[in-house]
């Protein structure tokens, strides 16, 4: 069977699709799986052992996009796919699904787009506390041969293979910063592409300084994304001032790094802390303990989907009736879902996660590349 998967846009959303190629190969052992993705999230699936071909489509506008999509449509149609699954449901992905001409085209029953599929699956428009992996798995149920199995994070976890070359670069970079095997690495991602998901910088400063001060073997590495590449520098500088001379060297800013390098860095760490953004879900593809900070989103929808034995802490304000929201307007006006999460709460969750994670057992996957 020749199968095409389409998932455009966000990094975290693409991470959430990674159990699906594995499941398809489990049911259709001879299948060939192709995946269409945009450049920003392509590193998530490149190298995935369950995907035979990755097609990266540029993000463009106007006539350039029309030309690119027509060229891609011809390419997809010529590939003669037996089954196409639109894991996105946006205007572009639904049109590309239709343009393949595949005899079986599966997508969500979104108004105005359902005609482009041969079979549709209901997707609630409400932000119900149902995990995104489960929502996407519903599409598999529209395959006639599908056995009807439900996704299990213990066996169908998100995945992103470790890139040995990226791991080597991370080792070199850590070494240049004076970080070695004797140190305990904590990674804190301090930015978010969506301002509705940004925990206050002052709270990050308190978190960083507290974790660094608590153990002289710790080295707290700050990362940030292109949406706010100066955030790590500002937070690191403020945390160092709070720590004072002598221990301020425990805080390191990496700034923006590639997704494959971030994945390698987290795998070598004892803890990852971050908001509900792409890097959090990249971290979920490792066994490193995670503390996720959720503001307008729900952990029930987007917590790390991985083996339950991997340590995961979710921090959120369950009592707020305005959560979840569509992240267009803050109804109370003060972003209380995030500003109301105090740093002491996150510090406590971080210390619990480090303690529960045990002494470096999770580093096993990196040992093969250490020599």
KASULNOR-V371488 format. One line per field, one symbol per residue. phi: phi as a letter, one per 20 degrees, with the letter a starting at -180 (. if undefined). A space follows every 10 residues. Layout:
BEGIN
phi: ???
END
This chain:
BEGIN
phi: .ddddcbemf fgffgfefff gfffffedfe fdddcdbegg dggfdfnffd debddedfec cmfffgffff ffgffffffl febcdeednf gfffffffff mffccdbeee gncgfedebd cfcfeeeffc ffffgffgff feegeffnfe fcffdcffbb ffegffffff gfffffendc ffedecdced cbfdffdefg ffffgfffff ffffbfefce ddcbdffbfe ffffffffff fffngncfff dcdemecfff fffffffede accaffcggg ffgfeddfgc dddddfedff ecfgebggff fcdddbdfef feefcemdbe gfnclffdfe efffffgfff fffffffmfo ffegfeffdf f
END
